[in-house]
Amino acid sequence: MKFHYLILLTVLLILGSCKLFLGISNPKKEQKVKLDAYLKKIDIDTNYNYVFFKPAFDSIKNLPFKPNWPDGFRPIQFKAFNSNGEMVSQYSSCEGSYRNLKIFEAYPPNNAWPIDSTQNFYDDTKMYRNYDGTKVNLNANNGDLNIVVYWGKWMGRHGKKLLLDLKAYKNSHPEYKINIYKVNVAEYFIYE
């Protein structure tokens, strides 16, 4: 009889979402000062730090993350674009561990699944804003590789780990100019 309860508990945990396994909490609104303090605390610089334009965020929640995937936003993710603005890599935690997938063992980062080659850096950056609400003005040709990482305090230890591992990836490839653009997800939005 105890075996049946164990199976039921396991099924409920799996169906509950990856939030439990990844240590993700519910997002809450934060002030820029607190978000910057968090980044500094985990030894991540606060340069190139942006937020979502809320209507853009709402629209991507209704789109597939990758070709042939179900619709929905995936936390703990990054996108990488070359100097021409073309997407060359994309990762989400729902694909599995980036260590097991050996995502960071190549330049540019490997892909575990096909990516949407129609996405580009210029369209992507239209979704982001500076904390003061002004539009982001970034050029892909300012770097050999431009990584956009979605982050939030609410993403827990795995989100923190991704930020630190991207920093280490950048440091392990000094022969390339790698920009890391950090976009806060769901703790700070620009509505207009």
Secondary structure, DSSP 8 states (H G I E B T S, - for coil): -HHHHHHHHHHHHHHH-THHHHT--------HHHHHHHHHHTT---SSEEEEEHHHHHHHTTSBSSTT--BS--SSEEEEEETTSBEEEEEEGGG--TTTTTGGGSSS---SS---TT-BHHHHHTTEE-TTS-B----GGG-SEEEEEEE-GGGHHHHHHHHHHHHHHHHT-TTS-EEEEEEEEEEEEE--
